[in-house]
């Protein structure tokens, strides 16, 4: 069962009232990166390729076609007995862009990232709503303790 947008909002910060949707919470754009060196995913570990943070002009990222990693502005905490899914806002799709993400496990806390595929040049303003986080109740054993725990969060 999916939780209400109000419940999802309680698990994130900072949040404004206009981000709360009936079935989830809109996540906003913090910054955009371009990967500049190869990464590697092996059987016994992973190496994330180096990234270059793109410069925004007047808080706007002008992106030609290509693949980018975007970081959300909100710190998200996935509560126990839940799983998180992030979906692109339809405005991205209507502008020839797609946002790919992965499952967010119970216990994860951080400012996550998504893969932005740009199929036609687009401008994205920092703070714009680009994704929607939904939470569903889920049975699980244990909670997330992986290498991305606490990512992009200053404690």
N, CA, C and O atoms as a GROMACS GRO file, in nm:
protein
  620
    1UNK      N    1   0.083  -0.118   0.000
    1UNK     CA    2   0.000   0.000   0.000
    1UNK      C    3   0.088   0.125   0.000
    1UNK      O    4   0.179   0.139   0.081
    2UNK      N    5   0.059   0.214  -0.092
    2UNK     CA    6   0.134   0.339  -0.099
    2UNK      C    7   0.083   0.435   0.008
    2UNK      O    8  -0.035   0.437   0.042
    3UNK      N    9   0.175   0.516   0.062
    3UNK     CA   10   0.143   0.611   0.167
    3UNK      C   11   0.104   0.746   0.106
    3UNK      O   12   0.131   0.773  -0.011
    4UNK      N   13   0.040   0.828   0.186
    4UNK     CA   14  -0.004   0.959   0.139
    4UNK      C   15   0.114   1.052   0.120
    4UNK      O   16   0.222   1.031   0.177
    5UNK      N   17   0.092   1.156   0.040
    5UNK     CA   18   0.195   1.256   0.022
    5UNK      C   19   0.233   1.325   0.152
    5UNK      O   20   0.350   1.359   0.173
    6UNK      N   21   0.137   1.345   0.239
    6UNK     CA   22   0.166   1.407   0.369
    6UNK      C   23   0.261   1.320   0.451
    6UNK      O   24   0.352   1.372   0.516
    7UNK      N   25   0.242   1.187   0.448
    7UNK     CA   26   0.332   1.096   0.519
    7UNK      C   27   0.472   1.104   0.459
    7UNK      O   28   0.571   1.110   0.532
    8UNK      N   29   0.481   1.103   0.327
    8UNK     CA   30   0.611   1.109   0.260
    8UNK      C   31   0.683   1.238   0.298
    8UNK      O   32   0.803   1.238   0.323
    9UNK      N   33   0.609   1.349   0.302
    9UNK     CA   34   0.669   1.479   0.335
    9UNK      C   35   0.731   1.478   0.475
    9UNK      O   36   0.831   1.545   0.498
   10UNK      N   37   0.673   1.403   0.566
   10UNK     CA   38   0.727   1.394   0.703
   10UNK      C   39   0.864   1.327   0.706
   10UNK      O   40   0.936   1.339   0.805
   11UNK      N   41   0.900   1.256   0.601
   11UNK     CA   42   1.026   1.181   0.596
   11UNK      C   43   1.137   1.259   0.527
   11UNK      O   44   1.248   1.208   0.513
   12UNK      N   45   1.108   1.381   0.483
   12UNK     CA   46   1.202   1.458   0.402
   12UNK      C   47   1.216   1.601   0.454
   12UNK      O   48   1.128   1.654   0.520
   13UNK      N   49   1.332   1.662   0.420
   13UNK     CA   50   1.349   1.804   0.451
   13UNK      C   51   1.459   1.861   0.361
   13UNK      O   52   1.548   1.788   0.318
   14UNK      N   53   1.452   1.990   0.332
   14UNK     CA   54   1.340   2.079   0.357
   14UNK      C   55   1.227   2.052   0.258
   14UNK      O   56   1.250   2.002   0.148
   15UNK      N   57   1.106   2.086   0.299
   15UNK     CA   58   0.987   2.062   0.216
   15UNK      C   59   0.897   2.184   0.224
   15UNK      O   60   0.875   2.239   0.332
   16UNK      N   61   0.844   2.225   0.109
   16UNK     CA   62   0.744   2.331   0.107
   16UNK      C   63   0.608   2.268   0.078
   16UNK      O   64   0.599   2.157   0.025
   17UNK      N   65   0.504   2.339   0.112
   17UNK     CA   66   0.368   2.288   0.097
   17UNK      C   67   0.334   2.251  -0.047
   17UNK      O   68   0.262   2.155  -0.071
   18UNK      N   69   0.387   2.327  -0.144
   18UNK     CA   70   0.353   2.300  -0.284
   18UNK      C   71   0.419   2.172  -0.338
   18UNK      O   72   0.385   2.128  -0.448
   19UNK      N   73   0.512   2.114  -0.264
   19UNK     CA   74   0.574   1.988  -0.306
   19UNK      C   75   0.489   1.866  -0.271
   19UNK      O   76   0.507   1.760  -0.330
   20UNK      N   77   0.398   1.881  -0.176
   20UNK     CA   78   0.318   1.768  -0.128
   20UNK      C   79   0.206   1.741  -0.229
   20UNK      O   80   0.124   1.827  -0.258
   21UNK      N   81   0.206   1.618  -0.280
   21UNK     CA   82   0.106   1.572  -0.376
   21UNK      C   83   0.016   1.468  -0.308
   21UNK      O   84   0.051   1.420  -0.200
   22UNK      N   85  -0.096   1.432  -0.366
   22UNK     CA   86  -0.182   1.334  -0.302
   22UNK      C   87  -0.112   1.201  -0.269
   22UNK      O   88  -0.137   1.142  -0.164
   23UNK      N   89  -0.025   1.156  -0.358
   23UNK     CA   90   0.036   1.024  -0.341
   23UNK      C   91   0.187   1.026  -0.326
   23UNK      O   92   0.250   0.920  -0.333
   24UNK      N   93   0.246   1.141  -0.306
   24UNK     CA   94   0.391   1.146  -0.291
   24UNK      C   95   0.439   1.287  -0.269
   24UNK      O   96   0.361   1.378  -0.241
   25UNK      N   97   0.570   1.302  -0.281
   25UNK     CA   98   0.633   1.431  -0.258
   25UNK      C   99   0.721   1.464  -0.378
   25UNK      O  100   0.802   1.381  -0.420
   26UNK      N  101   0.706   1.584  -0.431
   26UNK     CA  102   0.792   1.628  -0.540
   26UNK      C  103   0.930   1.658  -0.484
   26UNK      O  104   0.944   1.727  -0.383
   27UNK      N  105   1.033   1.606  -0.552
   27UNK     CA  106   1.171   1.637  -0.519
   27UNK      C  107   1.222   1.742  -0.617
   27UNK      O  108   1.185   1.742  -0.734
   28UNK      N  109   1.307   1.830  -0.567
   28UNK     CA  110   1.355   1.941  -0.649
   28UNK      C  111   1.502   1.923  -0.686
   28UNK      O  112   1.576   1.848  -0.621
   29UNK      N  113   1.541   1.993  -0.790
   29UNK     CA  114   1.677   1.986  -0.842
   29UNK      C  115   1.773   2.069  -0.758
   29UNK      O  116   1.750   2.188  -0.736
   30UNK      N  117   1.879   2.007  -0.713
   30UNK     CA  118   1.988   2.079  -0.646
   30UNK      C  119   2.094   2.116  -0.747
   30UNK      O  120   2.121   2.234  -0.770
   31UNK      N  121   2.155   2.014  -0.809
   31UNK     CA  122   2.262   2.040  -0.904
   31UNK      C  123   2.270   1.927  -1.006
   31UNK      O  124   2.204   1.824  -0.992
   32UNK      N  125   2.351   1.949  -1.110
   32UNK     CA  126   2.365   1.853  -1.219
   32UNK      C  127   2.514   1.824  -1.238
   32UNK      O  128   2.597   1.914  -1.233
   33UNK      N  129   2.545   1.696  -1.261
   33UNK     CA  130   2.682   1.652  -1.284
   33UNK      C  131   2.691   1.584  -1.420
   33UNK      O  132   2.594   1.530  -1.472
   34UNK      N  133   2.812   1.588  -1.475
   34UNK     CA  134   2.844   1.513  -1.596
   34UNK      C  135   2.959   1.419  -1.560
   34UNK      O  136   3.061   1.462  -1.508
   35UNK      N  137   2.941   1.291  -1.588
   35UNK     CA  138   3.046   1.195  -1.559
   35UNK      C  139   3.157   1.212  -1.661
   35UNK      O  140   3.131   1.219  -1.781
   36UNK      N  141   3.284   1.217  -1.614
   36UNK     CA  142   3.396   1.245  -1.704
   36UNK      C  143   3.496   1.130  -1.714
   36UNK      O  144   3.580   1.131  -1.804
   37UNK      N  145   3.490   1.033  -1.624
   37UNK     CA  146   3.577   0.915  -1.634
   37UNK      C  147   3.492   0.791  -1.619
   37UNK      O  148   3.385   0.796  -1.559
   38UNK      N  149   3.539   0.679  -1.674
   38UNK     CA  150   3.461   0.555  -1.664
   38UNK      C  151   3.446   0.508  -1.520
   38UNK      O  152   3.535   0.528  -1.437
   39UNK      N  153   3.334   0.445  -1.492
   39UNK     CA  154   3.313   0.378  -1.366
   39UNK      C  155   3.330   0.228  -1.387
   39UNK      O  156   3.353   0.183  -1.499
   40UNK      N  157   3.318   0.152  -1.279
   40UNK     CA  158   3.328   0.007  -1.290
   40UNK      C  159   3.240  -0.058  -1.186
   40UNK      O  160   3.241  -0.019  -1.069
   41UNK      N  161   3.163  -0.155  -1.230
   41UNK     CA  162   3.082  -0.235  -1.138
   41UNK      C  163   3.128  -0.379  -1.154
   41UNK      O  164   3.109  -0.439  -1.260
   42UNK      N  165   3.188  -0.432  -1.050
   42UNK     CA  166   3.239  -0.569  -1.052
   42UNK      C  167   3.165  -0.658  -0.954
   42UNK      O  168   3.073  -0.614  -0.885
   43UNK      N  169   3.205  -0.782  -0.950
   43UNK     CA  170   3.143  -0.877  -0.857
   43UNK      C  171   3.176  -0.844  -0.712
   43UNK      O  172   3.100  -0.879  -0.622
   44UNK      N  173   3.288  -0.777  -0.689
   44UNK     CA  174   3.331  -0.754  -0.552
   44UNK      C  175   3.340  -0.605  -0.517
   44UNK      O  176   3.411  -0.568  -0.424
   45UNK      N  177   3.272  -0.524  -0.589
   45UNK     CA  178   3.275  -0.382  -0.555
   45UNK      C  179   3.243  -0.295  -0.675
   45UNK      O  180   3.212  -0.342  -0.784
   46UNK      N  181   3.252  -0.166  -0.650
   46UNK     CA  182   3.219  -0.069  -0.754
   46UNK      C  183   3.307   0.052  -0.740
   46UNK      O  184   3.355   0.085  -0.631
   47UNK      N  185   3.329   0.118  -0.852
   47UNK     CA  186   3.398   0.246  -0.856
   47UNK      C  187   3.312   0.340  -0.938
   47UNK      O  188   3.279   0.311  -1.052
   48UNK      N  189   3.276   0.451  -0.879
   48UNK     CA  190   3.197   0.551  -0.949
   48UNK      C  191   3.294   0.644  -1.022
   48UNK      O  192   3.389   0.694  -0.963
   49UNK      N  193   3.268   0.665  -1.151
   49UNK     CA  194   3.354   0.753  -1.229
   49UNK      C  195   3.351   0.895  -1.175
   49UNK      O  196   3.254   0.938  -1.112
   50UNK      N  197   3.459   0.967  -1.201
   50UNK     CA  198   3.466   1.108  -1.157
   50UNK      C  199   3.360   1.190  -1.230
   50UNK      O  200   3.324   1.162  -1.344
   51UNK      N  201   3.312   1.291  -1.160
   51UNK     CA  202   3.208   1.378  -1.214
   51UNK      C  203   3.252   1.523  -1.208
   51UNK      O  204   3.335   1.563  -1.126
   52UNK      N  205   3.196   1.598  -1.297
   52UNK     CA  206   3.217   1.743  -1.300
   52UNK      C  207   3.082   1.808  -1.276
   52UNK      O  208   2.985   1.782  -1.347
   53UNK      N  209   3.076   1.894  -1.173
   53UNK     CA  210   2.952   1.967  -1.147
   53UNK      C  211   2.937   2.076  -1.252
   53UNK      O  212   3.028   2.154  -1.275
   54UNK      N  213   2.820   2.079  -1.314
   54UNK     CA  214   2.796   2.178  -1.418
   54UNK      C  215   2.760   2.312  -1.355
   54UNK      O  216   2.699   2.319  -1.249
   55UNK      N  217   2.800   2.418  -1.423
   55UNK     CA  218   2.770   2.553  -1.377
   55UNK      C  219   2.631   2.594  -1.425
   55UNK      O  220   2.593   2.569  -1.540
   56UNK      N  221   2.559   2.656  -1.337
   56UNK     CA  222   2.427   2.711  -1.373
   56UNK      C  223   2.443   2.861  -1.396
   56UNK      O  224   2.514   2.930  -1.322
   57UNK      N  225   2.377   2.909  -1.498
   57UNK     CA  226   2.377   3.053  -1.524
   57UNK      C  227   2.243   3.108  -1.478
   57UNK      O  228   2.139   3.068  -1.530
   58UNK      N  229   2.244   3.199  -1.383
   58UNK     CA  230   2.121   3.252  -1.324
   58UNK      C  231   2.033   3.137  -1.272
   58UNK      O  232   1.912   3.136  -1.294
   59UNK      N  233   2.096   3.042  -1.203
   59UNK     CA  234   2.028   2.925  -1.145
   59UNK      C  235   1.966   2.832  -1.249
   59UNK      O  236   1.879   2.752  -1.215
   60UNK      N  237   2.008   2.842  -1.375
   60UNK     CA  238   1.951   2.758  -1.480
   60UNK      C  239   2.062   2.676  -1.545
   60UNK      O  240   2.165   2.728  -1.586
   61UNK      N  241   2.038   2.545  -1.553
   61UNK     CA  242   2.128   2.454  -1.622
   61UNK      C  243   2.078   2.437  -1.765
   61UNK      O  244   1.964   2.396  -1.786
   62UNK      N  245   2.162   2.469  -1.861
   62UNK     CA  246   2.128   2.452  -2.002
   62UNK      C  247   2.196   2.324  -2.048
   62UNK      O  248   2.319   2.318  -2.058
   63UNK      N  249   2.115   2.221  -2.077
   63UNK     CA  250   2.169   2.088  -2.103
   63UNK      C  251   2.145   2.044  -2.247
   63UNK      O  252   2.030   2.034  -2.290
   64UNK      N  253   2.252   2.018  -2.322
   64UNK     CA  254   2.235   1.958  -2.454
   64UNK      C  255   2.201   1.810  -2.437
   64UNK      O  256   2.206   1.756  -2.327
   65UNK      N  257   2.167   1.745  -2.546
   65UNK     CA  258   2.136   1.602  -2.541
   65UNK      C  259   2.252   1.526  -2.477
   65UNK      O  260   2.369   1.556  -2.502
   66UNK      N  261   2.218   1.428  -2.395
   66UNK     CA  262   2.320   1.347  -2.328
   66UNK      C  263   2.270   1.292  -2.196
   66UNK      O  264   2.153   1.308  -2.161
   67UNK      N  265   2.359   1.229  -2.124
   67UNK     CA  266   2.328   1.171  -1.993
   67UNK      C  267   2.392   1.251  -1.882
   67UNK      O  268   2.508   1.291  -1.893
   68UNK      N  269   2.317   1.275  -1.775
   68UNK     CA  270   2.363   1.354  -1.663
   68UNK      C  271   2.317   1.288  -1.533
   68UNK      O  272   2.222   1.211  -1.532
   69UNK      N  273   2.386   1.320  -1.425
   69UNK     CA  274   2.342   1.278  -1.292
   69UNK      C  275   2.293   1.403  -1.222
   69UNK      O  276   2.365   1.502  -1.212
   70UNK      N  277   2.170   1.397  -1.173
   70UNK     CA  278   2.120   1.511  -1.097
   70UNK      C  279   2.107   1.471  -0.951
   70UNK      O  280   2.081   1.356  -0.917
   71UNK      N  281   2.126   1.569  -0.864
   71UNK     CA  282   2.112   1.547  -0.720
   71UNK      C  283   1.990   1.623  -0.673
   71UNK      O  284   1.968   1.738  -0.711
   72UNK      N  285   1.912   1.557  -0.590
   72UNK     CA  286   1.793   1.620  -0.533
   72UNK      C  287   1.832   1.711  -0.418
   72UNK      O  288   1.934   1.688  -0.352
   73UNK      N  289   1.752   1.813  -0.393
   73UNK     CA  290   1.781   1.910  -0.287
   73UNK      C  291   1.738   1.860  -0.150
   73UNK      O  292   1.790   1.906  -0.048
   74UNK      N  293   1.644   1.767  -0.145
   74UNK     CA  294   1.588   1.722  -0.018
   74UNK      C  295   1.665   1.604   0.040
   74UNK      O  296   1.710   1.515  -0.033
   75UNK      N  297   1.679   1.605   0.171
   75UNK     CA  298   1.730   1.487   0.241
   75UNK      C  299   1.610   1.396   0.265
   75UNK      O  300   1.508   1.437   0.320
   76UNK      N  301   1.625   1.271   0.221
   76UNK     CA  302   1.518   1.172   0.227
   76UNK      C  303   1.555   1.066   0.331
   76UNK      O  304   1.670   1.021   0.336
   77UNK      N  305   1.459   1.027   0.412
   77UNK     CA  306   1.477   0.916   0.504
   77UNK      C  307   1.368   0.813   0.478
   77UNK      O  308   1.249   0.842   0.495
   78UNK      N  309   1.407   0.693   0.437
   78UNK     CA  310   1.308   0.588   0.412
   78UNK      C  311   1.284   0.515   0.544
   78UNK      O  312   1.375   0.451   0.596
   79UNK      N  313   1.163   0.524   0.598
   79UNK     CA  314   1.137   0.463   0.729
   79UNK      C  315   1.134   0.311   0.723
   79UNK      O  316   1.115   0.252   0.617
   80UNK      N  317   1.155   0.250   0.839
   80UNK     CA  318   1.144   0.104   0.850
   80UNK      C  319   1.006   0.061   0.799
   80UNK      O  320   0.908   0.135   0.810
   81UNK      N  321   1.002  -0.059   0.745
   81UNK     CA  322   0.879  -0.118   0.692
   81UNK      C  323   0.826  -0.044   0.570
   81UNK      O  324   0.707  -0.049   0.540
   82UNK      N  325   0.917   0.026   0.497
   82UNK     CA  326   0.880   0.096   0.375
   82UNK      C  327   0.987   0.078   0.269
   82UNK      O  328   1.101   0.042   0.299
   83UNK      N  329   0.950   0.103   0.146
   83UNK     CA  330   1.043   0.108   0.034
   83UNK      C  331   1.007   0.232  -0.047
   83UNK      O  332   0.890   0.267  -0.060
   84UNK      N  333   1.108   0.298  -0.102
   84UNK     CA  334   1.085   0.420  -0.178
   84UNK      C  335   1.108   0.399  -0.327
   84UNK      O  336   1.198   0.327  -0.369
   85UNK      N  337   1.024   0.465  -0.405
   85UNK     CA  338   1.037   0.466  -0.550
   85UNK      C  339   1.032   0.612  -0.595
   85UNK      O  340   0.954   0.691  -0.542
   86UNK      N  341   1.116   0.647  -0.692
   86UNK     CA  342   1.115   0.782  -0.745
   86UNK      C  343   1.079   0.775  -0.893
   86UNK      O  344   1.135   0.695  -0.968
   87UNK      N  345   0.986   0.859  -0.930
   87UNK     CA  346   0.938   0.865  -1.068
   87UNK      C  347   0.960   1.005  -1.123
   87UNK      O  348   0.957   1.102  -1.047
   88UNK      N  349   0.983   1.018  -1.254
   88UNK     CA  350   0.999   1.151  -1.312
   88UNK      C  351   0.865   1.225  -1.312
   88UNK      O  352   0.760   1.163  -1.322
   89UNK      N  353   0.870   1.355  -1.301
   89UNK     CA  354   0.750   1.435  -1.322
   89UNK      C  355   0.720   1.435  -1.471
   89UNK      O  356   0.812   1.428  -1.553
   90UNK      N  357   0.595   1.442  -1.505
   90UNK     CA  358   0.557   1.434  -1.646
   90UNK      C  359   0.614   1.549  -1.728
   90UNK      O  360   0.631   1.536  -1.850
   91UNK      N  361   0.645   1.660  -1.664
   91UNK     CA  362   0.704   1.773  -1.736
   91UNK      C  363   0.838   1.736  -1.800
   91UNK      O  364   0.871   1.786  -1.907
   92UNK      N  365   0.914   1.649  -1.734
   92UNK     CA  366   1.040   1.604  -1.794
   92UNK      C  367   1.013   1.526  -1.921
   92UNK      O  368   1.073   1.553  -2.025
   93UNK      N  369   0.922   1.429  -1.913
   93UNK     CA  370   0.891   1.346  -2.031
   93UNK      C  371   0.837   1.431  -2.145
   93UNK      O  372   0.871   1.407  -2.261
   94UNK      N  373   0.755   1.530  -2.113
   94UNK     CA  374   0.697   1.616  -2.216
   94UNK      C  375   0.801   1.705  -2.281
   94UNK      O  376   0.776   1.766  -2.386
   95UNK      N  377   0.920   1.712  -2.218
   95UNK     CA  378   1.031   1.789  -2.274
   95UNK      C  379   1.144   1.696  -2.322
   95UNK      O  380   1.260   1.736  -2.326
   96UNK      N  381   1.107   1.573  -2.357
   96UNK     CA  382   1.200   1.475  -2.415
   96UNK      C  383   1.313   1.436  -2.321
   96UNK      O  384   1.426   1.412  -2.365
   97UNK      N  385   1.283   1.429  -2.190
   97UNK     CA  386   1.381   1.387  -2.090
   97UNK      C  387   1.323   1.269  -2.012
   97UNK      O  388   1.202   1.253  -2.002
   98UNK      N  389   1.411   1.188  -1.957
   98UNK     CA  390   1.369   1.077  -1.872
   98UNK      C  391   1.462   1.072  -1.751
   98UNK      O  392   1.582   1.098  -1.762
   99UNK      N  393   1.405   1.037  -1.637
   99UNK     CA  394   1.480   1.025  -1.513
   99UNK      C  395   1.475   0.879  -1.470
   99UNK      O  396   1.367   0.823  -1.449
  100UNK      N  397   1.591   0.819  -1.457
  100UNK     CA  398   1.600   0.679  -1.413
  100UNK      C  399   1.653   0.675  -1.271
  100UNK      O  400   1.746   0.747  -1.236
  101UNK      N  401   1.592   0.589  -1.189
  101UNK     CA  402   1.636   0.576  -1.051
  101UNK      C  403   1.633   0.428  -1.013
  101UNK      O  404   1.602   0.342  -1.095
  102UNK      N  405   1.665   0.401  -0.888
  102UNK     CA  406   1.667   0.264  -0.836
  102UNK      C  407   1.578   0.257  -0.712
  102UNK      O  408   1.529   0.360  -0.664
  103UNK      N  409   1.558   0.139  -0.661
  103UNK     CA  410   1.481   0.119  -0.537
  103UNK      C  411   1.556   0.184  -0.421
  103UNK      O  412   1.679   0.173  -0.412
  104UNK      N  413   1.484   0.251  -0.334
  104UNK     CA  414   1.542   0.310  -0.213
  104UNK      C  415   1.496   0.226  -0.095
  104UNK      O  416   1.378   0.225  -0.060
  105UNK      N  417   1.590   0.156  -0.034
  105UNK     CA  418   1.559   0.060   0.072
  105UNK      C  419   1.527   0.126   0.206
  105UNK      O  420   1.566   0.239   0.234
  106UNK      N  421   1.453   0.052   0.288
  106UNK     CA  422   1.423   0.094   0.424
  106UNK      C  423   1.553   0.127   0.496
  106UNK      O  424   1.651   0.053   0.487
  107UNK      N  425   1.553   0.238   0.568
  107UNK     CA  426   1.670   0.279   0.644
  107UNK      C  427   1.765   0.372   0.570
  107UNK      O  428   1.854   0.430   0.632
  108UNK      N  429   1.748   0.387   0.438
  108UNK     CA  430   1.834   0.479   0.364
  108UNK      C  431   1.807   0.621   0.409
  108UNK      O  432   1.692   0.659   0.434
  109UNK      N  433   1.913   0.698   0.420
  109UNK     CA  434   1.900   0.841   0.449
  109UNK      C  435   2.006   0.915   0.368
  109UNK      O  436   2.124   0.881   0.374
  110UNK      N  437   1.964   1.015   0.293
  110UNK     CA  438   2.059   1.093   0.216
  110UNK      C  439   1.991   1.183   0.115
  110UNK      O  440   1.868   1.188   0.105
  111UNK      N  441   2.073   1.253   0.040
  111UNK     CA  442   2.026   1.335  -0.073
  111UNK      C  443   2.066   1.258  -0.197
  111UNK      O  444   2.179   1.268  -0.245
  112UNK      N  445   1.974   1.184  -0.248
  112UNK     CA  446   2.002   1.091  -0.357
  112UNK      C  447   2.019   1.156  -0.492
  112UNK      O  448   2.013   1.278  -0.508
  113UNK      N  449   2.042   1.069  -0.589
  113UNK     CA  450   2.069   1.111  -0.725
  113UNK      C  451   1.987   1.028  -0.823
  113UNK      O  452   1.938   0.920  -0.790
  114UNK      N  453   1.974   1.080  -0.943
  114UNK     CA  454   1.907   1.009  -1.050
  114UNK      C  455   1.979   1.033  -1.181
  114UNK      O  456   2.052   1.131  -1.196
  115UNK      N  457   1.959   0.944  -1.276
  115UNK     CA  458   2.018   0.957  -1.409
  115UNK      C  459   1.919   1.029  -1.498
  115UNK      O  460   1.809   0.981  -1.523
  116UNK      N  461   1.960   1.145  -1.545
  116UNK     CA  462   1.877   1.226  -1.633
  116UNK      C  463   1.922   1.203  -1.777
  116UNK      O  464   2.036   1.231  -1.813
  117UNK      N  465   1.831   1.151  -1.858
  117UNK     CA  466   1.857   1.133  -2.001
  117UNK      C  467   1.789   1.247  -2.075
  117UNK      O  468   1.667   1.262  -2.069
  118UNK      N  469   1.868   1.326  -2.145
  118UNK     CA  470   1.817   1.441  -2.219
  118UNK      C  471   1.821   1.405  -2.367
  118UNK      O  472   1.928   1.385  -2.424
  119UNK      N  473   1.704   1.396  -2.429
  119UNK     CA  474   1.695   1.359  -2.570
  119UNK      C  475   1.679   1.480  -2.662
  119UNK      O  476   1.690   1.468  -2.784
  120UNK      N  477   1.654   1.595  -2.605
  120UNK     CA  478   1.644   1.721  -2.679
  120UNK      C  479   1.688   1.829  -2.581
  120UNK      O  480   1.651   1.823  -2.464
  121UNK      N  481   1.765   1.926  -2.623
  121UNK     CA  482   1.815   2.027  -2.530
  121UNK      C  483   1.704   2.083  -2.439
  121UNK      O  484   1.590   2.102  -2.482
  122UNK      N  485   1.741   2.109  -2.315
  122UNK     CA  486   1.644   2.155  -2.216
  122UNK      C  487   1.713   2.248  -2.116
  122UNK      O  488   1.834   2.240  -2.097
  123UNK      N  489   1.635   2.334  -2.055
  123UNK     CA  490   1.683   2.418  -1.946
  123UNK      C  491   1.612   2.375  -1.818
  123UNK      O  492   1.489   2.364  -1.816
  124UNK      N  493   1.690   2.352  -1.712
  124UNK     CA  494   1.634   2.315  -1.582
  124UNK      C  495   1.682   2.416  -1.479
  124UNK      O  496   1.801   2.442  -1.466
  125UNK      N  497   1.587   2.472  -1.406
  125UNK     CA  498   1.620   2.569  -1.304
  125UNK      C  499   1.643   2.499  -1.170
  125UNK      O  500   1.566   2.410  -1.133
  126UNK      N  501   1.748   2.538  -1.100
  126UNK     CA  502   1.771   2.485  -0.966
  126UNK      C  503   1.646   2.512  -0.882
  126UNK      O  504   1.591   2.622  -0.886
  127UNK      N  505   1.603   2.413  -0.806
  127UNK     CA  506   1.482   2.425  -0.725
  127UNK      C  507   1.356   2.380  -0.796
  127UNK      O  508   1.251   2.371  -0.733
  128UNK      N  509   1.365   2.352  -0.927
  128UNK     CA  510   1.247   2.305  -1.001
  128UNK      C  511   1.211   2.163  -0.955
  128UNK      O  512   1.299   2.084  -0.921
  129UNK      N  513   1.083   2.134  -0.956
  129UNK     CA  514   1.035   2.001  -0.919
  129UNK      C  515   1.057   1.907  -1.039
  129UNK      O  516   1.002   1.928  -1.146
  130UNK      N  517   1.139   1.804  -1.018
  130UNK     CA  518   1.177   1.715  -1.128
  130UNK      C  519   1.135   1.569  -1.107
  130UNK      O  520   1.132   1.492  -1.203
  131UNK      N  521   1.103   1.531  -0.984
  131UNK     CA  522   1.073   1.391  -0.955
  131UNK      C  523   0.968   1.383  -0.845
  131UNK      O  524   0.942   1.481  -0.776
  132UNK      N  525   0.910   1.265  -0.830
  132UNK     CA  526   0.816   1.243  -0.721
  132UNK      C  527   0.854   1.116  -0.646
  132UNK      O  528   0.868   1.010  -0.706
  133UNK      N  529   0.871   1.130  -0.516
  133UNK     CA  530   0.901   1.018  -0.428
  133UNK      C  531   0.770   0.961  -0.374
  133UNK      O  532   0.687   1.034  -0.322
  134UNK      N  533   0.754   0.830  -0.387
  134UNK     CA  534   0.641   0.760  -0.326
  134UNK      C  535   0.696   0.653  -0.233
  134UNK      O  536   0.801   0.595  -0.259
  135UNK      N  537   0.624   0.628  -0.126
  135UNK     CA  538   0.662   0.525  -0.029
  135UNK      C  539   0.553   0.420  -0.021
  135UNK      O  540   0.434   0.452  -0.021
  136UNK      N  541   0.595   0.295  -0.014
  136UNK     CA  542   0.502   0.184   0.002
  136UNK      C  543   0.544   0.102   0.124
  136UNK      O  544   0.662   0.088   0.154
  137UNK      N  545   0.444   0.050   0.192
  137UNK     CA  546   0.474  -0.041   0.302
  137UNK      C  547   0.537  -0.167   0.242
  137UNK      O  548   0.497  -0.213   0.136
  138UNK      N  549   0.637  -0.221   0.313
  138UNK     CA  550   0.706  -0.338   0.260
  138UNK      C  551   0.764  -0.422   0.374
  138UNK      O  552   0.819  -0.368   0.470
  139UNK      N  553   0.751  -0.551   0.361
  139UNK     CA  554   0.820  -0.641   0.453
  139UNK      C  555   0.968  -0.641   0.415
  139UNK      O  556   1.002  -0.632   0.297
  140UNK      N  557   1.054  -0.651   0.514
  140UNK     CA  558   1.196  -0.658   0.484
  140UNK      C  559   1.270  -0.717   0.603
  140UNK      O  560   1.218  -0.722   0.714
  141UNK      N  561   1.390  -0.760   0.577
  141UNK     CA  562   1.479  -0.807   0.682
  141UNK      C  563   1.597  -0.713   0.687
  141UNK      O  564   1.674  -0.704   0.591
  142UNK      N  565   1.613  -0.643   0.797
  142UNK     CA  566   1.721  -0.547   0.810
  142UNK      C  567   1.689  -0.417   0.740
  142UNK      O  568   1.584  -0.401   0.678
  143UNK      N  569   1.782  -0.323   0.752
  143UNK     CA  570   1.768  -0.194   0.685
  143UNK      C  571   1.896  -0.163   0.609
  143UNK      O  572   1.999  -0.229   0.628
  144UNK      N  573   1.890  -0.064   0.525
  144UNK     CA  574   2.001  -0.029   0.438
  144UNK      C  575   2.123   0.014   0.518
  144UNK      O  576   2.113   0.100   0.606
  145UNK      N  577   2.237  -0.046   0.487
  145UNK     CA  578   2.364  -0.009   0.550
  145UNK      C  579   2.474   0.001   0.445
  145UNK      O  580   2.592  -0.016   0.477
  146UNK      N  581   2.437   0.030   0.320
  146UNK     CA  582   2.533   0.033   0.210
  146UNK      C  583   2.618   0.159   0.205
  146UNK      O  584   2.608   0.247   0.291
  147UNK      N  585   2.700   0.165   0.102
  147UNK     CA  586   2.798   0.272   0.089
  147UNK      C  587   2.737   0.408   0.059
  147UNK      O  588   2.805   0.510   0.071
  148UNK      N  589   2.609   0.412   0.020
  148UNK     CA  590   2.547   0.541  -0.009
  148UNK      C  591   2.471   0.598   0.111
  148UNK      O  592   2.409   0.704   0.101
  149UNK      N  593   2.477   0.530   0.223
  149UNK     CA  594   2.408   0.578   0.343
  149UNK      C  595   2.465   0.715   0.381
  149UNK      O  596   2.586   0.731   0.394
  150UNK      N  597   2.378   0.813   0.398
  150UNK     CA  598   2.419   0.948   0.437
  150UNK      C  599   2.481   1.028   0.324
  150UNK      O  600   2.546   1.130   0.350
  151UNK      N  601   2.463   0.985   0.198
  151UNK     CA  602   2.528   1.055   0.087
  151UNK      C  603   2.477   1.198   0.074
  151UNK      O  604   2.358   1.227   0.089
  152UNK      N  605   2.571   1.285   0.045
  152UNK     CA  606   2.543   1.426   0.016
  152UNK      C  607   2.475   1.499   0.132
  152UNK      O  608   2.410   1.602   0.111
  153UNK      N  609   2.491   1.448   0.254
  153UNK     CA  610   2.431   1.510   0.372
  153UNK      C  611   2.542   1.557   0.464
  153UNK      O  612   2.630   1.479   0.501
  154UNK      N  613   2.537   1.683   0.500
  154UNK     CA  614   2.634   1.736   0.593
  154UNK      C  615   2.577   1.721   0.733
  154UNK      O  616   2.471   1.775   0.765
  155UNK      N  617   2.648   1.648   0.815
  155UNK     CA  618   2.600   1.624   0.952
  155UNK      C  619   2.660   1.723   1.048
  155UNK      O  620   2.632   1.719   1.167
   0.00000   0.00000   0.00000
